[in-house]
Amino acid sequence: MSTTAHEETLGFQTEVKQLLHLMIHSLYSNREIFLRELISNAADACDKLRYAALDNDALYEGDSELRIEIEHDEKTRTVTVRDNGIGMSREEVIKNLGTIARSGTAEFLKQLSGEQQKDARLIGQFGVGFYSSFIVADEVTVRTRKAGGDKAEGVEWRSRGEGEFTVADLEREVHGTEIVLHLKKDAKEFADDFRLRSLVRKYSDHIEVPVRMPKVETARDDEGNEIEGSEVTTWETVNEATALWVRSKGEISDDEYKAFYKHVAHDFSDPLTWSHNKVEGKLEYTSLLYVPGRAPFDLYERDGSRGVKLYVQRVFIMDDAEQFLPLYLRFVKGVLDTRELSLNVSRELLQQDPKVEKIKSALTKRALDMLKKLAKDKEAYQTFWNVFGSVLKEGPAEDFANREKIAALLRFSSTHTDSATQDQSLADYVARMQEGQEKIYYIVADGFNAAKSSPHLEIFRKKGIEVLLLHDRIDEWLMSHLHEFEGKRFVDVAKGELDLGEIEGEDEKKAQEETAKAKEALVKRVKEALGDAVQEVKVTHRLTDSPACVVLPEHEMGFQMRRIMEAAGQKMPEVKPILELNPSHALVERLEAAEGERFGDLALVLLNQAIIAEGGHLDDPAAYVRRLNALLTA
């Protein structure tokens, strides 16, 4: 008989209150998902006990047959899900069932509104499926005891999901956790035996831990008639109870792969693709990797959860083993099961084991090959790129060995379509290169419109040369680590000397030289007027419509990266731009004819306008406005 003591009522963390409100009133149009979440959590608890018992067999307390049991009672409208896994202490109950210990959660919840709140997939971003219980239950009771603890150290947790919960001490003979759902009137269907069995097979068939339900059997006589009063209740395993990744690929359906992904990733949407692979030889391991269809809310947090579930000889070792994939592939989910590591391996030992690096190298190539295969489906790959493209762009800096493979997976906007959608591959660009073109041209800007409208593109549009339009915050940093593709060198059109190679004929080059010579006096006057504001003044052949543009030295950090670094508190050295003038433009002709103070004002206005056109910031915008107004009214 159970007794309770030391009872206290506590309030939910603010984020939990918000989450419960969302789920009870808005989320989960598909209510049956609650059972999958509770079974998944129970399976994790069993995995954790199996791992902990490697060092301390006494934790099993004489019961090493790990299992999940589901019972129901239609009369009382209850469903009970129990496991004999690791269990929880009082402190763990309060922490795990009263708070969401995930950075960024509060901010994320604030952003949820309108139709987003009705999206059942949102809950998967938290990995807190226990709270889904309140979608079908108006009261939930949890009874638990930590494996290896005293029977007096049991805990009972109760809540109606309305802002607070009660925790009390409980004398509990067995370790593990039992969750009792007191179903709402409109959820009584879930207390039906056939309904529950169907849901277990639908959502949890792949769970390695056996999921059992009671089955009443009646003895029969020799003629096949039931013998009254001979009913016996036995426990029947409802699910397949075999680790999915150890089965042959030919035996596994797409639906089973998708269901297993949802268990591994705590996600509610289907994956975009997956790769199941068994390796034998010098290294022996099985991997099952998935590419999600959407990003978790902590994708860009450095301390966010990432990595694969690690098993050693089918024994669960740890969640989020990040040592087996590089950071730029942190969106990849899945399972790794190997014989190469010891059962008592720790995160620290993983960092020192040379076998880990070999497996990491192999899994990285496997993941990149999986993306290459996905890229054959343009629509599916565009979905991937829209979600994870910025993360993949971290790859060239982090993974030199696979730089070319990663480059082939990158997508950009370009002048070929003039669309902000990043859907052009480098292979597409190379295939469209003009005869005699030896370089891949690109421009970096703060936004798509700024890139598309840059004066630096004028000569390229005139000659029909495609330019990649890079407008993500990470793009300039990306290009500093990506120097060529298929032997074609990348060139920033806003830096250094512009050399179009064989695309420009000898007559054009000769004409440019003659123009530069003819304008030497003008160039000298402008440089004297601008002084230290510029590094150099030149006559340009980049422009067709604009009067001037600013150019940075070839190896200098661009305006975009400088602003990012400055925003991060990094003090940047001063860089003086090169001013290039379009000699055929009316404003430059007017500048050439001006004298005295008017000449200096016009030169400064042209410089300031060129800086603004590149997305730069003026040190004294008010002076620019005054100078411009004076020239307009003169």
C-alpha positions in Angstrom: 0.0 0.0 0.0 1.4 3.4 -1.0 1.6 6.3 1.5 2.5 9.9 0.6 4.2 12.6 2.7 6.1 15.9 2.3 3.6 17.3 -0.2 4.1 20.7 -1.8 2.4 22.6 -4.6 4.6 24.5 -7.0 4.0 26.8 -10.0 5.1 25.8 -13.5 7.8 27.8 -15.2 6.3 30.6 -17.3 7.4 28.9 -20.5 5.7 25.7 -19.5 2.5 27.6 -18.8 2.6 29.1 -22.3 3.4 25.7 -23.8 0.6 23.9 -22.0 -1.8 26.7 -23.1 -0.7 26.3 -26.7 -1.1 22.5 -26.7 -4.4 22.3 -24.8 -6.1 25.1 -26.8 -4.3 25.2 -30.2 -1.9 22.4 -31.0 -2.2 18.8 -31.9 -5.1 18.4 -34.2 -3.8 14.8 -34.3 -4.4 14.0 -30.6 -3.2 10.4 -30.8 0.4 11.5 -30.9 0.5 11.7 -27.1 1.0 7.9 -26.9 4.0 8.0 -29.2 5.6 10.6 -27.1 5.0 8.8 -23.8 6.3 5.5 -25.2 9.3 7.3 -26.7 10.2 8.8 -23.4 9.8 5.5 -21.6 12.1 3.8 -24.2 14.7 6.5 -23.5 14.4 5.8 -19.8 15.0 2.1 -20.4 18.0 2.9 -22.6 19.5 5.1 -19.9 19.1 2.4 -17.2 20.7 -0.2 -19.5 23.7 2.1 -19.9 24.0 3.0 -16.2 23.8 -0.7 -15.3 27.0 -1.4 -17.3 28.9 -0.1 -14.3 26.4 -1.0 -11.6 24.3 -4.1 -12.3 22.5 -3.6 -8.9 20.5 -0.8 -10.5 18.3 -3.4 -12.1 17.2 -4.5 -8.6 16.8 -8.0 -9.8 14.6 -7.0 -12.8 16.8 -6.7 -15.9 14.0 -7.4 -18.4 13.3 -3.9 -19.6 9.8 -3.2 -20.8 7.0 -0.7 -21.3 3.5 -1.6 -20.2 0.2 0.0 -21.2 -3.1 -0.5 -19.3 -6.5 1.1 -19.7 -9.8 1.2 -18.0 -12.8 2.3 -19.9 -15.0 2.7 -16.8 -12.6 5.1 -15.0 -11.5 6.6 -18.4 -7.8 6.1 -17.6 -4.7 5.1 -19.5 -1.5 4.0 -17.7 1.9 3.9 -19.3 4.7 2.5 -17.2 8.3 1.5 -17.6 11.0 -0.1 -15.5 13.7 2.3 -16.7 16.0 4.7 -14.9 13.2 6.6 -13.0 13.5 10.0 -11.4 14.4 11.5 -8.1 12.3 14.3 -6.5 14.7 17.0 -7.8 14.6 15.5 -11.3 10.8 15.4 -11.2 10.5 19.1 -10.4 13.2 20.0 -13.0 12.0 17.8 -15.8 8.2 18.2 -15.4 8.1 21.8 -14.2 10.6 23.6 -16.4 11.9 23.7 -19.9 15.7 24.0 -19.5 16.4 25.1 -23.0 18.0 28.4 -23.8 16.0 30.5 -26.2 12.6 28.9 -25.4 11.0 32.0 -23.9 11.9 34.1 -26.9 10.7 31.4 -29.3 7.3 31.2 -27.5 6.9 35.0 -27.7 7.2 34.8 -31.4 4.4 32.2 -31.8 1.1 33.7 -32.9 -1.8 33.2 -35.2 -1.7 30.3 -37.5 1.7 29.2 -36.1 0.1 28.3 -32.8 -2.1 25.8 -34.6 0.8 24.0 -36.1 1.2 20.6 -34.4 4.8 20.4 -35.4 5.9 23.2 -33.2 6.0 21.1 -30.1 8.7 18.9 -31.6 11.1 21.9 -31.4 11.2 21.5 -27.6 11.6 17.8 -27.2 9.1 17.9 -24.3 6.5 15.4 -25.5 5.4 14.6 -21.9 3.2 17.7 -21.9 1.3 16.3 -24.8 -0.5 14.2 -22.2 -2.7 17.3 -21.4 -4.2 17.3 -24.9 -6.2 14.2 -24.0 -6.2 14.3 -20.2 -7.6 16.8 -17.8 -5.4 15.4 -15.0 -2.1 13.6 -15.1 -0.4 11.6 -12.2 3.2 10.5 -12.4 4.7 8.0 -9.9 8.4 7.3 -10.1 11.5 6.1 -8.3 15.1 6.4 -9.3 16.8 3.0 -9.9 19.0 2.0 -7.1 17.2 4.2 -4.6 15.3 3.3 -1.4 11.6 2.4 -1.8 10.9 5.4 0.5 12.4 7.7 -2.1 9.5 7.4 -4.6 7.8 10.6 -5.9 4.2 11.4 -7.0 3.6 14.3 -9.3 0.1 15.5 -10.1 -1.3 18.3 -12.2 -4.4 19.4 -14.1 -2.1 21.5 -16.5 -3.6 24.8 -15.2 -0.5 26.6 -13.9 0.7 24.5 -10.9 1.6 21.0 -9.9 1.9 19.0 -6.7 4.8 16.9 -5.6 4.8 14.4 -2.7 7.0 11.7 -1.3 5.8 8.2 -2.2 6.8 4.7 -0.9 7.3 2.8 -4.1 8.5 -0.8 -4.3 9.7 -0.7 -8.0 11.9 1.6 -9.9 10.9 3.3 -13.1 8.0 5.6 -14.0 4.3 5.2 -14.2 2.1 7.9 -15.9 -1.7 7.8 -15.4 -3.8 9.9 -17.7 -7.3 10.8 -16.6 -8.9 11.2 -20.0 -11.2 14.1 -20.9 -14.7 13.1 -21.9 -14.1 13.7 -25.5 -10.9 11.5 -25.4 -12.5 8.3 -24.1 -11.7 6.6 -27.4 -8.1 6.2 -26.1 -9.2 3.9 -23.3 -10.2 1.3 -25.9 -8.0 -1.8 -26.2 -8.1 -2.1 -30.0 -7.4 1.7 -30.4 -4.3 1.6 -28.2 -2.9 -1.5 -29.8 -3.4 0.1 -33.3 -1.5 3.2 -32.1 1.4 1.3 -30.7 1.8 -0.6 -34.0 1.4 2.7 -36.0 3.8 4.8 -34.1 6.1 2.7 -32.0 6.6 -0.6 -33.8 10.3 0.2 -34.2 11.0 0.8 -30.5 13.5 -1.8 -29.4 12.0 -2.1 -25.9 9.0 -4.4 -25.9 5.7 -2.5 -25.4 3.3 -4.9 -23.7 -0.5 -4.8 -23.1 -2.6 -7.2 -21.0 -4.6 -9.9 -22.8 -7.3 -11.8 -21.2 -7.4 -15.5 -22.2 -10.1 -18.0 -21.4 -9.5 -21.7 -21.3 -11.6 -23.9 -23.5 -12.8 -27.5 -23.1 -12.2 -30.3 -25.6 -15.2 -29.2 -27.7 -13.9 -25.6 -27.9 -16.3 -24.0 -25.4 -15.1 -21.4 -23.0 -14.7 -22.6 -19.4 -16.4 -20.1 -17.1 -14.2 -18.6 -14.5 -11.0 -19.7 -16.2 -9.9 -16.2 -17.4 -6.2 -15.5 -17.1 -4.5 -12.2 -17.9 -1.2 -12.4 -19.7 1.1 -9.7 -21.0 1.4 -9.6 -24.8 4.2 -7.7 -26.7 2.4 -5.4 -29.2 5.3 -3.9 -31.1 8.1 -5.4 -33.3 10.6 -4.7 -30.5 13.6 -5.0 -32.8 16.1 -2.2 -33.3 15.2 -0.9 -36.7 18.7 -0.1 -37.8 19.9 -3.7 -37.5 17.3 -4.9 -39.9 18.0 -5.3 -43.6 17.1 -2.2 -45.7 14.8 -4.4 -47.9 12.7 -5.3 -44.9 12.0 -1.7 -43.8 9.2 0.4 -45.4 9.4 4.1 -45.9 6.7 4.6 -43.2 8.9 2.7 -40.7 11.9 4.9 -41.5 9.8 8.0 -41.1 8.3 6.8 -37.8 11.8 6.0 -36.4 13.0 9.4 -37.4 10.2 11.0 -35.4 11.3 9.0 -32.4 15.0 9.8 -32.7 14.6 13.5 -33.5 11.5 14.2 -31.3 10.0 15.7 -34.4 6.5 15.6 -35.8 7.2 16.1 -39.4 8.7 13.7 -41.9 12.4 13.8 -42.9 13.4 14.9 -46.3 15.6 11.9 -46.9 17.7 9.3 -45.1 20.7 7.0 -45.6 20.9 3.5 -44.0 24.4 2.0 -44.2 26.2 -1.0 -42.7 30.0 -1.1 -42.8 32.2 -4.2 -42.3 35.9 -4.6 -42.4 38.5 -2.5 -40.6 35.7 -0.5 -39.0 32.4 -2.1 -38.2 29.3 0.1 -37.6 25.8 0.7 -38.8 24.5 4.2 -39.4 21.1 5.6 -40.1 21.2 9.3 -40.9 18.3 11.7 -41.6 17.9 15.2 -43.1 15.0 16.9 -41.3 12.4 18.9 -43.2 12.6 21.8 -40.8 15.0 23.4 -38.4 14.9 23.2 -34.6 14.6 26.6 -32.9 18.1 26.3 -31.4 19.9 25.6 -34.7 22.1 28.7 -34.5 22.9 28.3 -30.8 26.4 27.1 -30.2 25.3 25.0 -27.2 22.2 23.6 -28.9 21.7 19.9 -28.9 23.2 18.1 -32.0 24.7 14.8 -33.0 23.5 11.3 -33.4 22.3 8.7 -30.9 25.3 6.5 -30.1 24.9 2.8 -29.4 27.7 0.3 -28.8 26.7 -3.3 -29.8 23.0 -2.1 -29.6 23.5 -0.8 -26.1 22.5 2.9 -25.8 25.4 5.1 -24.8 24.4 8.7 -25.2 22.1 11.2 -27.0 23.6 13.9 -29.1 27.1 12.4 -29.7 28.4 15.5 -31.6 31.9 14.0 -32.1 30.8 12.0 -35.2 29.7 14.8 -37.5 31.2 18.3 -38.1 29.4 21.4 -36.8 28.2 22.4 -40.3 26.2 19.2 -40.5 24.6 19.7 -37.0 21.1 19.4 -38.6 21.7 15.7 -39.4 19.9 13.4 -37.0 20.1 9.6 -36.6 21.7 6.6 -35.0 25.3 5.2 -35.0 25.8 1.6 -33.7 29.4 0.4 -33.6 31.5 -2.4 -32.2 34.6 -0.2 -32.3 34.1 1.5 -28.9 34.0 0.2 -25.4 30.7 0.1 -23.5 31.9 2.5 -20.9 33.0 5.2 -23.3 32.5 8.8 -22.3 32.4 12.1 -24.2 35.9 12.8 -23.1 37.2 9.4 -24.3 35.4 10.0 -27.6 37.5 13.1 -28.2 40.7 11.0 -27.8 39.9 7.9 -29.8 41.4 7.8 -33.3 38.6 5.4 -34.4 36.1 8.2 -33.8 37.8 10.5 -36.3 37.7 7.7 -38.9 34.0 7.1 -38.4 33.4 10.9 -38.4 35.2 11.2 -41.8 33.1 8.3 -43.2 29.8 9.6 -41.8 30.5 13.1 -43.2 31.0 11.8 -46.7 27.9 9.7 -46.3 25.9 12.7 -45.2 27.2 14.8 -48.2 26.4 12.0 -50.6 22.9 11.9 -49.1 22.5 15.6 -49.9 24.0 15.2 -53.4 21.3 12.5 -54.0 18.6 14.8 -52.6 19.8 17.6 -54.9 18.6 15.6 -57.9 15.0 16.4 -56.7 15.2 20.2 -57.2 12.0 21.0 -55.3 13.0 18.8 -52.3 16.5 20.2 -52.3 15.2 23.8 -52.4 13.1 23.0 -49.3 16.3 21.8 -47.6 18.3 24.8 -48.8 15.8 27.3 -47.6 16.0 25.8 -44.1 19.6 24.7 -43.7 21.5 26.6 -46.5 23.2 29.1 -44.2 24.4 26.3 -42.0 25.9 24.3 -44.9 27.7 27.5 -45.9 29.9 27.1 -42.8 31.3 23.9 -44.4 34.2 25.2 -46.6 35.8 26.9 -43.6 35.5 23.9 -41.3 36.1 21.0 -43.7 38.9 21.5 -46.1 39.0 17.8 -47.3 35.4 18.0 -48.5 35.4 21.6 -49.8 34.7 20.8 -53.4 31.8 18.4 -52.4 30.3 21.1 -50.2 30.7 23.8 -52.9 28.7 21.6 -55.4 25.9 21.6 -52.8 25.8 25.4 -52.4 23.0 27.5 -53.9 23.0 31.2 -54.8 21.0 34.0 -56.3 22.4 35.3 -59.6 21.8 37.8 -62.4 20.7 34.8 -64.5 17.3 34.9 -62.9 17.4 38.2 -60.9 15.4 36.3 -58.2 16.1 36.5 -54.5 15.6 32.7 -54.3 18.9 31.0 -53.8 18.5 28.2 -56.4 21.5 28.4 -58.7 24.3 25.9 -58.3 28.0 26.6 -59.1 27.7 23.8 -61.7 24.8 25.7 -63.3 26.9 28.8 -63.4 30.0 27.1 -65.0 27.8 25.5 -67.6 26.5 29.0 -68.6 29.9 30.7 -68.7 30.8 32.6 -71.9 33.4 31.4 -74.3 36.7 32.8 -73.0 35.4 33.3 -69.4 37.8 31.8 -66.9 36.5 33.2 -63.6 33.3 33.0 -61.5 32.2 36.5 -60.7 30.2 37.4 -57.5 29.2 40.4 -55.4 28.5 40.6 -51.7 25.8 43.0 -50.3 23.6 43.4 -47.2 20.5 42.4 -49.1 19.3 41.0 -52.4 18.1 44.4 -53.8 21.4 46.0 -52.8 23.4 43.3 -54.6 21.1 43.4 -57.7 21.3 47.2 -58.0 25.1 47.6 -57.4 26.8 49.8 -60.0 29.5 47.1 -60.2 27.2 44.9 -62.2 26.7 47.4 -65.1 29.5 46.2 -67.3 28.6 42.6 -66.6 25.0 43.2 -67.6 26.1 45.0 -70.8 28.3 42.0 -71.8 25.8 39.3 -70.6 28.2 37.9 -68.0 26.5 36.2 -65.1 27.3 37.4 -61.5 26.4 35.5 -58.3 24.4 37.8 -55.9 25.5 37.0 -52.4 23.3 38.5 -49.7 23.5 36.3 -46.6 25.4 37.6 -43.6 27.7 34.6 -43.8 28.5 35.0 -47.5 31.6 37.1 -47.4 33.1 34.9 -44.7 32.2 31.9 -46.9 34.0 33.3 -50.0 37.1 33.9 -47.9 37.4 30.2 -47.6 36.1 29.2 -51.1 38.7 30.1 -53.7 37.8 28.1 -56.8 35.3 25.6 -58.2 36.2 23.1 -60.9 39.4 25.1 -61.6 37.6 28.4 -61.9 38.7 31.1 -59.6 36.2 33.2 -57.7 36.4 37.0 -58.2 34.6 39.7 -56.2 33.6 42.3 -58.7 33.8 45.1 -56.1 37.5 44.5 -55.3 40.7 44.9 -57.0 41.4 45.5 -60.7 38.7 44.3 -63.1 40.0 42.0 -65.8 37.5 40.3 -68.0 40.2 38.4 -69.8 39.4 37.3 -73.4 35.9 38.6 -73.1 37.2 42.0 -73.7 38.8 42.5 -77.2 42.2 44.2 -77.8 40.4 47.2 -79.3 38.4 47.7 -76.0 41.5 47.4 -73.9 43.4 49.9 -76.0 40.5 52.4 -75.9 40.4 52.1 -72.1 44.1 52.9 -71.9 43.7 55.9 -74.1 40.8 57.2 -72.0 42.8 56.8 -68.8 45.6 58.8 -70.3 43.3 61.5 -71.5 41.8 61.9 -68.0 45.0 61.9 -66.0 44.6 65.6 -65.2 41.1 65.1 -63.9 42.1 62.1 -61.8 44.9 64.1 -60.2 42.6 67.0 -59.4 40.0 64.7 -57.8 42.7 63.0 -55.7 44.0 66.3 -54.5 40.4 67.4 -53.6 39.6 64.3 -51.7 42.9 63.9 -50.0 43.1 61.1 -47.4 39.4 60.2 -47.9 40.5 57.8 -50.7 43.5 55.6 -51.4 43.4 56.2 -55.1 41.3 57.7 -57.9 41.0 56.0 -61.3 39.1 56.1 -64.6 36.8 53.0 -64.7 35.4 50.7 -67.4 33.1 48.9 -64.9 30.3 51.5 -65.2 27.8 52.2 -68.0 25.1 54.2 -66.2 26.6 55.4 -62.8 29.0 58.3 -62.5 31.3 56.6 -59.9 31.9 53.6 -57.7 34.1 52.7 -54.8 36.4 49.6 -55.0 38.3 47.9 -52.2 41.8 46.4 -52.5 41.5 42.7 -53.6 42.4 41.1 -50.3 40.7 43.7 -48.0 37.7 42.8 -45.9 34.5 44.0 -47.5 31.9 46.4 -46.1 29.5 43.7 -45.0 32.0 41.7 -43.0 33.4 44.9 -41.4 29.9 45.9 -40.2 29.4 42.4 -38.7 32.7 42.5 -36.9 32.1 46.0 -35.6 28.6 45.0 -34.4 30.3 42.2 -32.5 32.5 44.8 -30.7 35.6 44.2 -32.9 37.6 47.4 -33.6 38.4 47.4 -37.3 41.4 49.3 -38.9 40.5 52.1 -41.3 40.3 51.2 -44.9 40.4 53.9 -47.6 38.5 53.0 -50.8 39.5 53.5 -54.4 37.2 55.9 -56.3 36.6 55.0 -59.9 35.0 57.6 -62.3 32.9 57.0 -65.4 34.4 59.5 -67.8 31.4 59.4 -70.2 28.8 60.3 -67.5 27.3 63.8 -67.5 28.1 64.4 -63.8 31.8 63.5 -64.3 31.8 65.9 -67.3 30.3 68.6 -65.1 32.9 67.8 -62.5 35.7 68.2 -65.0 34.4 71.7 -66.0 34.0 72.9 -62.4 36.5 75.0 -60.5 37.5 75.9 -57.0 35.2 75.0 -54.1 32.5 73.7 -56.4 34.9 71.2 -57.8 35.7 69.9 -54.3 32.0 69.7 -53.3 31.1 67.7 -56.5 34.0 65.3 -55.9 32.9 64.7 -52.3 29.3 64.2 -53.4 30.3 61.6 -56.0 32.4 59.8 -53.4 29.6 59.8 -50.8 27.1 58.6 -53.4 29.3 55.7 -54.4 29.8 54.7 -50.8 26.0 54.8 -50.2 25.4 52.7 -53.3 27.7 50.0 -51.9 25.8 49.9 -48.6 28.4 51.9 -46.8 27.9 54.5 -44.1 29.0 58.1 -44.1 30.9 59.5 -41.2 28.9 62.8 -41.5 25.6 62.3 -43.4 24.4 65.8 -42.5 27.4 67.4 -44.2 26.7 65.3 -47.3 23.0 66.5 -47.4 24.1 70.2 -47.0 26.7 69.9 -49.7 24.2 68.2 -52.1 21.5 70.8 -51.4 24.0 73.6 -52.1 24.9 72.1 -55.4 21.2 71.6 -56.4 20.3 75.2 -55.6 23.4 76.8 -57.1 
